[in-house]
Amino acid sequence: MTTQTETPAAPSTTAWHWVMTVQTANGLFNTRSAVLAVPAGSTRDKAFEYVLNQFKQEYGTPITVLFFDLQPNQL
């Protein structure tokens, strides 16, 4: 008799913690952080654009990114 073991499916998303600091056209500085669920196969660039678009929707453009960090949320 043989025993079969199932390999768990790869997660469809991975949690990443991001921090971004921006400066708006009128000189306002804003720093935020959150956890982002990134789909498998996505890129750092797509995550950056997603986060930046949140700031653009709130503050408009032009907007300057002063700092951006994206790290796995798992320790």
C-alpha positions as CSV (number, residue, x, y, z in Angstrom):
1,M,0.0,0.0,0.0
2,T,1.3,3.5,-0.9
3,T,0.5,6.7,0.9
4,Q,0.0,9.9,-1.1
5,T,0.7,13.2,0.4
6,E,-0.7,16.4,-1.0
7,T,1.5,19.4,-1.6
8,P,-0.2,22.5,-0.4
9,A,-1.0,24.9,-3.2
10,A,1.2,28.0,-3.6
11,P,-0.5,31.1,-2.1
12,S,-2.2,33.3,-4.6
13,T,-1.1,36.4,-2.8
14,T,1.9,37.5,-0.6
15,A,1.7,40.2,2.1
16,W,4.2,43.0,1.6
17,H,4.7,46.0,4.0
18,W,5.3,49.3,2.2
19,V,6.3,52.8,3.4
20,M,6.1,55.8,1.1
21,T,6.9,59.5,1.7
22,V,5.8,62.1,-0.9
23,Q,5.8,65.8,-1.4
24,T,2.9,67.5,-3.1
25,A,3.1,70.5,-5.5
26,N,2.1,72.9,-2.7
27,G,4.9,71.5,-0.4
28,L,2.9,69.1,1.8
29,F,4.8,66.1,3.0
30,N,3.0,62.8,3.8
31,T,4.3,59.5,4.9
32,R,2.2,56.4,5.0
33,S,2.6,52.7,5.5
34,A,0.4,49.6,5.1
35,V,0.3,46.0,4.2
36,L,-0.4,45.2,0.5
37,A,-1.6,41.7,-0.7
38,V,0.4,41.2,-3.9
39,P,-0.8,38.6,-6.4
40,A,1.6,35.9,-7.5
41,G,3.6,36.9,-10.5
42,S,3.3,40.6,-9.9
43,T,6.3,43.0,-9.9
44,R,7.8,45.6,-7.6
45,D,7.0,48.2,-10.2
46,K,3.3,47.3,-10.2
47,A,3.2,47.5,-6.4
48,F,5.0,50.9,-6.5
49,E,2.5,52.3,-9.1
50,Y,-0.5,51.0,-7.1
51,V,0.7,52.8,-3.9
52,L,1.7,55.9,-5.8
53,N,-1.7,56.1,-7.5
54,Q,-3.4,56.2,-4.0
55,F,-1.4,59.4,-3.3
56,K,-2.1,60.9,-6.7
57,Q,-5.9,60.3,-6.3
58,E,-5.8,62.2,-3.0
59,Y,-3.3,65.0,-3.7
60,G,-3.3,65.2,-7.5
61,T,-0.2,65.6,-9.7
62,P,2.6,66.5,-9.8
63,I,3.8,64.6,-6.8
64,T,7.3,63.7,-5.8
65,V,8.3,60.4,-4.2
66,L,10.9,61.1,-1.6
67,F,11.1,57.5,-0.1
68,F,9.7,54.1,-1.0
69,D,10.3,50.7,0.7
70,L,8.7,47.4,0.0
71,Q,9.5,44.4,2.2
72,P,7.9,41.0,2.8
73,N,5.6,41.3,5.8
74,Q,6.5,37.8,7.1
75,L,9.4,37.9,9.6
